[in-house]
Amino acid sequence: MEFWKIGFELLKLNIFIITLPLDKLNFIADKQFFFHAKNVILWIQNSIKMKKIQFFLLLIFICAACDDMKDQPEPYIFPENTNESGKIYVLSEGLYNLNNSTLACINFEERKIEFNFFGIKNGRGLGDTANDMKRNGNQLWIAVCGSSQIEILQISTGKSIKRLSLTNENDEPRYPRAITFWGNKAYVCSFDGSVTEIDTANFVMKTDIFCGRNPDGIVAVNGKLYVSNSGGLDFPNYDSTVSVISLLTRQELKKITVGQNPYKLQADSEGDIYVVSRGNNGTVPAVWQRIDSKTDELLQTFDNLPVGNFEIRNDTAYMYNFDFITNNFWYKNFDCKTERLINDQLITDGTVIERPYSITVHPFNGNIYICDAKNYTTNGDMLCFDKKGKLKYKIQQIGLNPNNVIIVP
């Protein structure tokens, strides 16, 4: 047995979870990193014939090596001529089971970048696999899935206001995935099929709403919650439904059938809800669809538009897709009023992004921010493009698997 091959592959993956059941690996990075990891893990599991103690010692050796090789941001010169003000917060999820999520802060007034902003301000780590971040007034709410916690912090100081543990009656983790707000309540969908209501004033929690398998996205529209049921932990038997839940009765009204493995949902000003279903990141392509929140019916499936991720800003959807088979990607924007593409070449200067992982648009100046996860095991970058699609600046090594950007002008 060539043990150096095992060590080399594990170092590339930067994980030590090769004994974890493969269905649980769907927690990793929106399942993008999962498919490469699965093949390597299967090869290792099928190749190892040594005793358990030998295997355990090997893991300790590899993990120690990985710890010494953690990416550290190089000394960084603040970019010139950004024409930006305020702050930008960048959430990075890290890798599942490594407890290395981070929150970075780019402060344009003070011209400085704090790559480990949360850790510096709070004297502790953010947790394991931070999947979502939303702004609510002067607070940031972060869903830390692997740690099964909601972290709430003050935007101005970065200090933690409250850390909520999401567990069930048996003290088992719920694994929160996404957050939305309606009125003075926050709603958090978790992989155990629950939706937790949290009072934003006193942080009292109530979990008595349930939907489908492994919900992975949530949005509130017209007094209702729409929750995407991914079925991600049952890979390859994904779910393909969106639950509609009345906030008045706290009951599920119906399930809407959409594409396989539904994920992110957002609404436009008319109450139309757009949903990405990711397929299986391989033979089954992603699909983008539109739901009418008045009738709760699927209105439209957009042919030849396999969206991987998107953001709606002022009724324009900014979107991208990455094909894991061909390694091809595109960036486009779309008019939610006319239901037509505006531009099928959103990035116009030929800038290469290795693995797009999130897209965000400035609420005022039209800048487009794209996070690049690179190979999912080294620190990624955040790139800023102007509204004409030309690169303005890049923040390198912002964090491991950067997945969310919040702009505070």
C-alpha positions, 0 to 999 in steps of 0.5 A, spaced: 500 500 500 502 506 497 501 511 504 504 517 500 498 517 495 493 517 501 497 523 504 497 526 498 490 526 496 488 528 503 492 534 503 489 536 497 482 535 500 484 538 507 479 534 510 480 528 515 473 525 515 474 519 510 470 515 515 464 519 515 458 516 511 458 519 504 451 521 505 453 526 510 458 529 506 453 533 502 454 538 508 460 540 504 460 547 500 453 547 497 455 540 494 460 543 489 466 540 493 463 533 495 463 530 488 471 530 488 471 528 495 467 522 494 471 519 489 477 520 493 474 517 499 471 511 496 478 510 493 481 510 500 476 506 503 477 501 498 484 501 498 486 501 506 487 494 509 491 496 515 488 495 522 484 500 525 489 503 530 494 504 524 489 508 520 487 512 526 495 514 527 495 515 520 489 520 520 493 524 526 499 525 522 495 527 516 491 532 520 497 535 524 500 536 517 494 540 514 494 544 520 501 547 519 499 548 512 493 553 513 492 558 508 495 565 511 493 572 508 499 575 505 501 582 507 496 586 503 496 593 500 489 596 500 486 597 493 487 604 490 481 608 487 475 603 489 470 609 489 467 605 495 465 607 502 462 604 508 464 596 509 463 590 506 463 583 510 465 577 507 463 570 510 467 564 508 464 557 510 471 553 511 470 546 510 465 541 514 468 538 520 474 543 521 471 549 525 474 554 520 469 559 518 471 566 518 468 573 517 472 578 514 471 586 514 473 590 508 473 597 511 473 603 506 473 609 511 479 606 515 483 603 508 484 596 512 482 589 511 481 584 517 481 577 514 479 574 521 474 580 523 469 576 528 475 572 531 479 579 533 472 582 535 470 576 540 476 572 542 473 566 539 472 562 532 465 563 528 464 555 528 463 550 523 461 551 516 457 558 516 452 557 510 448 564 510 448 571 513 443 576 512 442 583 515 437 585 519 437 593 521 444 594 525 445 586 526 448 581 522 445 574 523 449 568 521 447 561 520 453 556 522 450 549 520 456 545 522 456 548 529 448 548 529 448 555 531 445 562 530 450 568 531 448 575 531 452 580 532 452 588 531 454 591 525 458 597 527 463 593 532 463 586 530 461 584 537 457 578 538 450 580 541 447 573 542 449 566 540 443 561 539 444 553 539 439 550 535 437 543 537 431 538 538 428 536 544 433 530 544 439 535 544 441 533 537 443 538 532 438 541 527 443 544 522 441 551 520 442 552 513 438 559 511 435 565 514 429 570 512 425 575 516 418 577 516 416 583 521 419 582 527 421 575 527 427 571 523 425 564 520 431 559 520 430 553 516 434 547 518 437 540 515 432 536 520 426 539 516 424 544 521 423 552 521 425 556 527 422 562 529 426 567 533 423 574 536 428 579 533 427 583 540 428 578 545 431 572 541 426 567 544 425 561 539 420 557 537 420 551 533 413 548 531 413 549 523 416 543 519 417 542 512 420 537 507 427 533 507 433 537 508 431 544 507 436 549 504 433 555 502 428 560 505 424 566 503 418 570 506 413 573 501 405 575 502 405 572 509 408 566 507 414 562 508 417 558 502 422 553 503 426 549 498 426 541 500 433 539 497 433 532 500 441 533 500 442 528 505 439 522 501 444 523 495 442 521 490 435 521 491 434 528 492 427 532 493 424 536 488 419 540 492 418 547 495 414 548 501 409 553 502 407 555 509 402 560 512 405 564 518 398 565 520 396 558 522 404 556 522 402 550 517 404 547 511 399 549 505 402 545 500 408 543 496 410 545 489 414 541 485 420 544 482 427 541 479 431 536 483 435 539 489 432 546 490 436 551 493 436 558 493 430 562 493 429 570 492 423 574 490 422 580 486 417 586 487 411 583 484 412 577 489 414 572 484 419 567 487 425 565 483 428 558 485 434 555 483 434 547 483 441 544 482 440 537 479 446 533 481 451 537 479 453 532 473 448 529 469 442 532 471 443 540 470 441 545 474 434 549 472 431 556 474 424 557 475 418 562 477 413 561 482 407 566 483 406 567 490 399 569 489 396 562 487 402 558 489 403 555 482 409 554 478 409 559 473 415 558 468 421 554 467 426 558 463 429 553 458 437 553 457 438 557 463 441 552 468 442 558 473 447 555 479 446 561 484 443 568 483 441 575 487 435 579 485 437 587 486 432 592 483 428 587 479 434 585 476 437 578 477 444 577 477 446 570 476 452 565 474 453 557 472 458 553 473 458 546 469 462 541 473 463 536 467 466 541 462 469 546 467 465 552 463 461 558 466 457 564 465 455 570 468 448 573 466 443 578 468 435 578 467 429 582 467 424 580 472 419 584 469 419 582 462 422 575 464 428 576 459 435 576 459 438 583 459 445 581 458 448 574 456 456 576 458 455 580 464 463 580 465 466 583 459 474 584 460 475 576 460 477 576 467 478 568 469 474 566 476 476 559 477 470 557 481 464 562 482 461 561 489 457 567 490 454 573 487 452 580 490 450 587 487 451 594 490 445 597 492 447 604 489 453 604 485 451 597 481 458 594 482 458 586 482 461 582 487 463 575 485 467 570 490 472 565 487 472 559 491 478 556 487 479 549 489 475 549 495 481 547 499 485 554 499 483 561 501 479 564 495 478 571 493 473 576 492 472 580 486 469 587 484 467 589 477 463 595 475 456 595 472 460 594 465 463 588 467 470 590 468 474 588 474 475 594 479 479 590 484 480 584 487 481 582 495 485 576 495 485 570 500 479 573 503 477 566 506 476 559 505 470 558 501 467 565 501 460 564 500 456 571 502 457 578 501 453 583 505 455 591 503 454 596 508 454 603 505 
